[in-house]
């Protein structure tokens, strides 16, 4: 979710010491972990958006305000077999600061953090796509902030990256009178409703359609 910028972080500091994932250096660089064999639609491209329904208490709060199925979003980076996600979030590992980080897709969508997810394809040419990825990557390490300047939020991060690339997702910011932080928020449901976005069917669904006479 986003405030005039956005506001949707996942999970206030999940205690994941039990997980097998490894934080590389604490500066927001990618977390590696055992592969979860996550199916990614063949049409997915770097720059597309990965929405998830989170498991943390903050996710419940976002969902209650949003009214949609997802509480968080990030941008897909990399290529098939090496997918990563850049996103703005409260810390999800001990020792990691709140902010813009890059995680492997399997970490981002692990059961500890995601109940369900969907990948939305952004309709844009390759030049704009590359520019959006660069714009998001340039913000790596920015702090996660809800209503202060100089920070980033999940929906704002991906929305502004595409805006910088010259692609207007034409979204609606919703005014919310939140305690201490009133403002205009970009909710996940409103970002997902952009006419520029197209949800990609899961590979299992694609296979079923292919077998249907």
N, C-alpha and C positions, 0 to 999 in steps of 0.2 A: 504494500500500500504506500502511497506517497502523499506528502504534504506539500502542496505548491511545488514541491519536489516530491518525494514519496515516503511511505512509511510502512514497511512490511518486513521486518526482519524475522528470522526464524529463531527460535529457541534461545531463551536467555541462558546462556552458558551451560549447555548440556554436559553432564559428567560422563564423558565417553572414555574414561581410562580403560574400561573393559574391552573396548573395541580394538581391532588389530590394525587400525589405521595409523599412519605416521605423519606428523607435522614436520615439514622439511626444515623451516627456519624461523617460524614465528612472525614473518613479515607479510603474511597473506598469500604466500606462494602455495602451489598446489599440494593438497594432501593426497597421498597415495594409499591404496588399500587393496584387499583381495577383490577380484572381479566378482560382480553379482550377476553377470550375464544379462544385463538390462537390454531389452529389445528397443532399438532405436529405428524409427521409420527410415526407409532407404532415401526418402526425399529430404531428410533433415540436412540442414546446412549450418555452418558457422554463422552466428548472428541470429539464428532462430531463438525463440523464447521457451524456457522450460518452467512451467508452472507446477507447483506442488501444494498439496494440503499438508501442513506441518503437524507435528505431534506435540509441540511445546505449548505451555500455557498461553504465551503471546499469540500463538496461532488461533486458539479458541477465541481470543479477543478480536483479532482481525476478522475472522469468519463471522462473528456475531454482528460486526459493523458492516461488513461487505455484503453478506447475504449470498455469496457465490460459493463455488466448490473449492477455491484455492486461496491460500494465505500468503504465498511467497512466489517470487519469480526470479529467474536468472537468465543470462545469455549463454547460449551454446558456443563453445570454442573448440578448435581442433578439427578432427576428421574421424571417420569411422574407425573404431577400434581404439581410438585415443581421445575420446570426447572428454571435455572439461566444461565447467560452468563458472562464469564470473558472476558474483552476486554481492549485494550489500546486506550484511546481517550482523546481529549480535553474535558474540563469540560462541562457536559450537564445539570448541575444544579448550581444555585447560591451557593457559599460557598464550592463547591467541587473543589479540585485541579485537574489539568490535570494529567492523569496517568492511571495505570492499576486498574480497578475497577470491582466489581461484581454487576450486576443488575438483577432483575427478567426479565424473557423472555418477559413478557407483556410490561414492561417499554422499553426494548431494541427495540421492534418491534411496539411500539405505533405509530399512524399516524403522530405525531409531528416529529418523527425521521426516519420513514421508509416508503418508497413508495412501495417497494416489498422486498421479501426475499426468501431465499432457504436454506435448510439444506442439507449439504453434509456429507455423512457417510465416516469415515476413515476406510479403510480395515486394521485391526490390531487385535491381540488377546487381551484377557482381561488383561493380565499382562502389556503389552505395553500401553494399554488404561489408566489403573490406573496410570502408571508412567507419562504419558503425562499430565493428570489432575493435578497430584501433582506438576509437573514442572511449569505449568502455574500458579497454586495457589501460589507457592513460590514467584512469582514476584508481588503479590498483593501490591499496594502502590508505585511501581516504577514510576518515573515521565514519562510523555509522552514527548519524544524528537524526533526530526526529524533527525538530523545529528550529534548528540553528543553522546559520550559513556555514559553508565550508565543509559540509558533510554529505553523505549519500544515503539513499534508501532504495529498497529493492526495485519498486516500480519506476522511481525517478531515474535510477541508473540506466536501465535499459531504454526507457522512453527518450531520455536526453541523448543517449548515444545515437539513436536513430535520427533524432532531430538534427544532431551535428552532422550527420551524413546526408542531410537534405531530404529525409523521408519523414513526412508528417503523419504520425499515426492517428491524428485527429481524435484525441481522447477527451473525456470530460473529467474535470476535477470537481470533486464534491465537497462543499463546505461542511465541516464538522466542528461542533462546539465541544471539543475534548478538553477535559480539565487541564489547565495550565498551557496547553498547546493547541488552541483553536487555529484553524486554517483551512486551506483548500487541499484536499487529499486526492491523489490518484489511486483509486481502489483497484485491486487485482481484477475484479469482474469488469470494470470499465476499460482497462487495458486489453483484456481478452476479447472485448466486444469490438475492437477496432476493425474497420472494414479492410485494413491492410493485412490482417492476420487470418490465417486459415489453420484450423486444428488438423493435425496429421493423424490419420487412423493408426492405431497400434498395429505392429506387424501381424499379431495373431488375427486381428479383425480383417486385415488385408488378405491373409491366407484363406480365411473362411469365405470371404467374398469371391475369391478366385475359384474356390471349389463349388460354389453354389451354381447350379445349372440355370 
